[in-house]
Amino acid sequence: MSIALVFPGQGSQAVGMGRSLFDAFQESRAVFEEVDDALGERLSSLIFEGPEDRLTLTQNAQPALMAVSLAAMRALESQGFRASAASYVAGHSLGEYSALAAAGTISVSDAARLLRLRGRAMQEAVPAGEGAMAAILGLDAEAVAALCERAAAEGGVCEPANDNGGGQIVISGSAAAVARAVASAPEAGAKRAIPLPVSAPFHCSLMQPAAERMAEALREARLSAPVVPLVSNVTASPTSDPDEIRERLVRQVTGRVRWRESMEWLAENGVTRLVEIGSGKVLSGLARRIDKRLEAVSVGTDEAVRGFAAG
């Protein structure tokens, strides 16, 4: 059985996530303490106690989700499971930083600082109210791309942002253009078109200022080759080259999250089991809707860690 480790992205956060890991494993406590030290604040208190509206802020949610994923990873390591036992790692959007930290490419401290910057840069790239995102259900990627093209033809930006699989594609761009796409989606054959309660239009060309800030920060970051290849969002293909990883992380800010294609690539290259490490079960839920060859398990609590380690 070939395994891939996958790490969740924004939307999987919940107040109290990771608390059982903190309580049960010294190795997990050390991760939360390292993140707190790196950021110069008690992010762990916000993770465990809320309030939810502060945890949900992009600049907090991104390092918080990484902290919980790495706390789970360190707990697994304490039970004898290593990232090197997998064939690949992958992460949904910010989850790529978690995947790279788990695979030894980047330190937890550097990942926390980069994700804090990434969250702020993405939030500040577009003035509040000027951008929007929406989920389009029941159309394939080609039909959604055509829908976006028609909406943008009248002005503004409208682009596919996340191809999550299972007939769910998220679009992103200027508020007016996204609204036009939502309004015309039923006529194009969509089952539903749902505006999303997000604070900025992520993963589209409006994020270029954030990409430039991340390019500067990543130039200074120390990256090592991962112990197993990363299947990156922006290309849906593997790499172990630190310079290529750096470049793909920059492209990811404005580029589409090709999650469906990434999971299909894994299935076509011998992976049969996904282990979702961190908060929630979003990626596990998507797995079999993307490819029925993929079995998935979620590991984000002390009980799940012990169960997985016991086989």
N, C-alpha and C positions, 0 to 999 in steps of 0.2 A: 504494500500500500504506500503510495507516494502522497506526502502531506505538503500543503502550503499554509503558512501562517498569514492570516489577514487581520487588519487592524481598522477599527471603525473611525468614521469621520463625524463632522458636526451634525447634530440632531440626535446623537446617541447619548448625550449627557443627561444626567439625572442627579438631583441632590441625594447624597448618601452613597453614590457609586464609589466602590473601592474601599468602603469602611471595613468590611469583613476581612479584606486582605491586610489592611493596616493592623487590625486587631490580632490576626492569626500568624503573621509572618514578619519577622524582623527584617528580612530582605525587602519586603514591600514597604515597611515603615521607612527604610533608608531611602527609597525612591521619592516618597513624598517630602521627606526632609531635604533631599538634594534639590528638588524643584523649588521648594520654599526658599532655600538659600540662593539659588540662581536668580530668582525673581525679586528677592529682597522683601518678600511679604508672605503671609500665611495663606497661600492659595489652598492648602489642604483644608483649612477651616471652612472656606467657601465651598469646596467640593463636598464636605461631609455635612455641613449645616445650612448652606444656602446663604441668602435667599436665592430662589430660582432665577429671578430676573437678572441678578448680577452674574450668576454662573453662566447664563445663556449668552451674555455679551461675548461677541466673537473673540475679543482679546483674552478673555478668561476661559471660554469653552475649549479653545484649541490647545493650550498647554495642559488644561485639566484632563482632557481625554487622553492625551499622551501619557500623563502621569499615571492614570489608572491602568492603561495598557501595559506600561512598563512595570508597574507594581505586580500585575498578574504574571508577566513574563518572568520576573525575578522569583516569584513564588513557585512557578513551574520549575525553574532552574534549581531551586532548593529541594525539589522532589526528584531531581535527576533528569529532567527533560531540557534539552538545549535547542537553540534555534538551528544548529547545524544538523539536527535530526530531520529537518524539513528539506524539501527540494527548492522551495522559493518562498519569498515573502512579498506581500503587497499590502497597500493601505488605501482607503478611500479618502482622497483629497489630503487633509492634514494627517490622515492615518499613515501616509508615506513616511512622515518623520518618525512616527512610532515604529514602523517596520524597520527603518534604517537604524534606529537606536537599538532595537532588539537584535538586529543582525551585526551590531558592532561597528557600523559606519560612523556614527556620531554619538557623542556622550549625551546622557540624559540632560545635563545642565545646558549644553549648547542647544539641544532640541527645544527645551523649555524657552530659552531666550529667543530663538529664531521664531518659534510659534507665537510668542507674545508680540514680536515685531510684525509677523505676518498678519495676525489678527487685527492689529491697529492699522497697518498699511491698507489692508483690504477695506476696513471700515471707513477710512479717510479718503479713499480714492474717488468716491462719488458722493456729492452732498446728499444728506438725508432727504428721502422722498423723490429723488430723481431717477432711481433705479428700481428694478423689480425682478422677481423670479416667479415662475409658475410651473406646476407639474402637468404634463400632458399625458393622459392615459389612453392606451389603445391604438396608438399609431407607431409605425416603425420609424427607424432613424431617418430614412430618406424622406418620408412624408413630413416629419417634424422639421427637417431642414428646409423643405419647400415652404412650409407654413411660416417659418421665421423669415425667410427671404421675402415673402409677400408682405409681411408686417413691416419689415424694415424699409421696403421700397417707398413707403409713404413718409419716411424720415425716422431717424433714431437708430438704435442698435437693438437687434433681437437675434440671439444665437443659441443653438443647443449647448447646454452647460454640463449636464450629467446624463449619461446613458446608463441607467441603473439596472436595466434588464427587466424582464417580466412585463414588458409593455409600458414601462414608466420612464419617461424622458423629461428632464427639467430644462426649461429655457430661461435665459437671463438677458438683461439689457436695459434700455431706457424704459421708464415706466409706461409711457404712452404706447410705445411699440409693442411691449409685452402685453398690454391690455388689448391691443388690436388682435394679437395672436390668440389670446384667450377667447375673445369674442367670436373669432372665425373658426376656432378649432372644431366645434361640432359639425359645421358644414364640411370640414375636411375629413370627417369620419372618426374623430376622437370620441371615446366614451365619456370622458370628463376632462375639464381643464380647470385646475385649481390654483389660484394665486397663493403664494407661500408667504408666511409671516417672517420675512427675513429683513435684515437691516441694510443690506447692500446687494448689488447684482454680481455675485461671485462667478468666476470661471467664464468671463467673456472679455471682449477687448476693452471695455471700460475700466478693467482692472490694470491697465498698462502702468499707471503710476506706482501701483503696489508691486508689480513685477520688477520695475526698475529698482525699488528699494530693496527687494529681496535679492536681486542680482548682486548689489553692492555688499549686502550682508553675507551672502553665500560665498563670495570671493574670499572673504576673510575666514570662513569657517574651515575647520580641520575635518576632512572626510577621509576615512579609510575604506578599503574594499570590503563589502559585506561578506559574511561567512557563507551565505547563499545568495544567489541573484535576486534582485528586486525586479518584479514585473511592474513597470511604472504606468500610472494613469494616462499620461499624455500620449504614449505610443502603444500601449497594450503589448509590450514586448520586454524581455529581460535585459538587464545590464548589471555588471559588477564593477564598472569603471567609475572611479570617483568623480572625474571631470564630467563624464556623461551624466551621472546622477545629478551633479550640481546644475548642469544646463537644463535637465528635464524638470527639476524642482522649480526653476524660474519660469519655464514655459507653462508649467501646471497652473500658475496663478491666473493666466488669461485663457488657458486651453481647456478643452472639454475633458471631463472625467470619463474615460472610456472603460467603465467598470464591467459592463456586459462583455465587451471584447476581451478584457483582461481575464475574466473568469473562463470564457470559452477557450482562450489560449492555454490556460492551465489544464483544462479538461482534455484538450487535444494533445497535450504534451505529457500525459501520463498521471496527472494529479487526480486522485479519487476522493481525497478528504481535505476539507477546509477546517482549520481551527481558528475561530474568531476570538481574538485575545483582547479583552477590555470590556467596556460598558455596553450592555444591551445585546440584542440579537438581530439587528437589522441586516447585517451581511449574511448571516446564516439563513434568514428568511428569504433573501434574494437568491441564494445559491441554487436550489433545485428548480426555481422558476427560470433560471438562466440555462442550466444544463443538468438533466436528470442523472448524469453520471457522478455528480458532485454530492457527496455526503458532507454535512456540516455540523459542527459542535461549537458551542459558545463557552468560553472560559473567562469568567470575570468576577467570580466570588471564591472564597476559601473552599467552599464545598465543591464547586466545579473543578478547582485546581486539584483537590485530592482525588476526586472521581476520575479525572483524566489521567492523572499519574498512576492510578491503580489499574488503568487499562480497561 
